Amino acid sequence: MPRSSKALIGGSSPSLPVVLFSFMDSLDKYKFGGRPVSSINLLLLISEMEGTSQHLKYMGFEEDLNTIQEMKKRYYKLYFKTKKEENNPL
């Protein structure tokens, strides 16, 4: 049976400091530069840009579409370089 949030927040729970520390530690990845530049994170970013490209294309924002296309090229290059380094660590 899962514990209620009230049980974790209030009173004498010995795990409260651990829960709070774990929560605060997990927020670090949301700070500027908080995520590692890994192949997986780059693919997540590229996926978002691909979706944005489609929206811009269908809505007719050609200048912005061209900007996103240039950005995607840079991140695809970085992805393949990073993936190669991850697969062949020295």
C-alpha positions as a Markdown table, in Angstrom:
| # | Residue | x | y | z |
|---|---|---|---|---|
| 1 | Met | 0.0 | 0.0 | 0.0 |
| 2 | Pro | 1.6 | 3.3 | -1.0 |
| 3 | Arg | 2.2 | 5.9 | 1.6 |
| 4 | Ser | 0.3 | 9.1 | 1.3 |
| 5 | Ser | 2.2 | 12.4 | 0.7 |
| 6 | Lys | 0.9 | 13.5 | 4.1 |
| 7 | Ala | 2.8 | 10.7 | 5.7 |
| 8 | Leu | 6.0 | 11.7 | 3.9 |
| 9 | Ile | 5.7 | 15.4 | 4.7 |
| 10 | Gly | 4.5 | 15.5 | 8.2 |
| 11 | Gly | 5.8 | 14.4 | 11.5 |
| 12 | Ser | 8.2 | 11.7 | 12.5 |
| 13 | Ser | 9.0 | 9.9 | 9.3 |
| 14 | Pro | 12.6 | 8.9 | 9.4 |
| 15 | Ser | 12.8 | 8.9 | 5.6 |
| 16 | Leu | 11.8 | 12.5 | 5.3 |
| 17 | Pro | 15.4 | 13.9 | 5.0 |
| 18 | Val | 16.2 | 11.2 | 2.4 |
| 19 | Val | 13.0 | 12.0 | 0.4 |
| 20 | Leu | 13.7 | 15.7 | 0.5 |
| 21 | Phe | 17.4 | 15.3 | -0.5 |
| 22 | Ser | 16.5 | 12.9 | -3.3 |
| 23 | Phe | 13.9 | 15.4 | -4.5 |
| 24 | Met | 16.2 | 18.3 | -4.4 |
| 25 | Asp | 19.0 | 16.3 | -6.1 |
| 26 | Ser | 16.7 | 15.4 | -8.9 |
| 27 | Leu | 16.0 | 19.1 | -9.7 |
| 28 | Asp | 19.7 | 19.6 | -10.6 |
| 29 | Lys | 19.0 | 18.3 | -14.2 |
| 30 | Tyr | 16.6 | 21.2 | -14.7 |
| 31 | Lys | 19.2 | 23.9 | -14.2 |
| 32 | Phe | 21.0 | 25.4 | -17.1 |
| 33 | Gly | 23.6 | 22.9 | -18.2 |
| 34 | Gly | 22.3 | 20.3 | -15.8 |
| 35 | Arg | 21.9 | 17.5 | -18.3 |
| 36 | Pro | 24.9 | 15.7 | -19.8 |
| 37 | Val | 25.5 | 16.0 | -23.5 |
| 38 | Ser | 24.8 | 12.3 | -24.3 |
| 39 | Ser | 23.6 | 10.7 | -27.5 |
| 40 | Ile | 20.2 | 10.0 | -25.8 |
| 41 | Asn | 19.7 | 13.6 | -24.7 |
| 42 | Leu | 20.8 | 14.8 | -28.1 |
| 43 | Leu | 18.2 | 12.6 | -29.8 |
| 44 | Leu | 15.5 | 13.9 | -27.4 |
| 45 | Leu | 16.5 | 17.5 | -28.5 |
| 46 | Ile | 16.6 | 16.6 | -32.2 |
| 47 | Ser | 13.2 | 15.0 | -31.9 |
| 48 | Glu | 11.7 | 18.2 | -30.5 |
| 49 | Met | 13.3 | 20.2 | -33.3 |
| 50 | Glu | 11.9 | 17.8 | -35.9 |
| 51 | Gly | 8.4 | 18.3 | -34.5 |
| 52 | Thr | 8.9 | 22.1 | -34.5 |
| 53 | Ser | 10.1 | 21.9 | -38.1 |
| 54 | Gln | 6.8 | 20.2 | -39.1 |
| 55 | His | 4.7 | 22.8 | -37.3 |
| 56 | Leu | 6.6 | 25.6 | -38.9 |
| 57 | Lys | 6.3 | 24.0 | -42.3 |
| 58 | Tyr | 2.6 | 23.4 | -42.1 |
| 59 | Met | 2.0 | 27.0 | -40.8 |
| 60 | Gly | 4.1 | 28.6 | -43.5 |
| 61 | Phe | 6.9 | 30.1 | -41.4 |
| 62 | Glu | 9.7 | 29.6 | -43.9 |
| 63 | Glu | 12.4 | 31.8 | -42.3 |
| 64 | Asp | 12.0 | 30.1 | -39.0 |
| 65 | Leu | 11.9 | 26.7 | -40.6 |
| 66 | Asn | 15.2 | 27.4 | -42.3 |
| 67 | Thr | 16.7 | 28.5 | -39.0 |
| 68 | Ile | 15.6 | 25.2 | -37.3 |
| 69 | Gln | 16.9 | 23.2 | -40.2 |
| 70 | Glu | 20.4 | 24.8 | -39.7 |
| 71 | Met | 20.2 | 24.1 | -36.0 |
| 72 | Lys | 19.2 | 20.4 | -36.7 |
| 73 | Lys | 22.3 | 20.0 | -38.9 |
| 74 | Arg | 24.6 | 21.1 | -36.1 |
| 75 | Tyr | 22.9 | 18.8 | -33.5 |
| 76 | Tyr | 22.8 | 15.8 | -35.9 |
| 77 | Lys | 26.6 | 16.2 | -36.4 |
| 78 | Leu | 27.1 | 16.5 | -32.7 |
| 79 | Tyr | 24.9 | 13.4 | -32.1 |
| 80 | Phe | 26.9 | 11.2 | -34.5 |
| 81 | Lys | 30.2 | 12.4 | -33.0 |
| 82 | Thr | 29.0 | 11.8 | -29.5 |
| 83 | Lys | 27.6 | 8.4 | -30.4 |
| 84 | Lys | 30.9 | 7.3 | -31.9 |
| 85 | Glu | 32.8 | 8.5 | -28.8 |
| 86 | Glu | 30.4 | 6.6 | -26.6 |
| 87 | Asn | 30.8 | 3.4 | -28.6 |
| 88 | Asn | 34.6 | 3.6 | -28.8 |
| 89 | Pro | 35.8 | 5.0 | -25.5 |
| 90 | Leu | 39.6 | 5.4 | -25.2 |
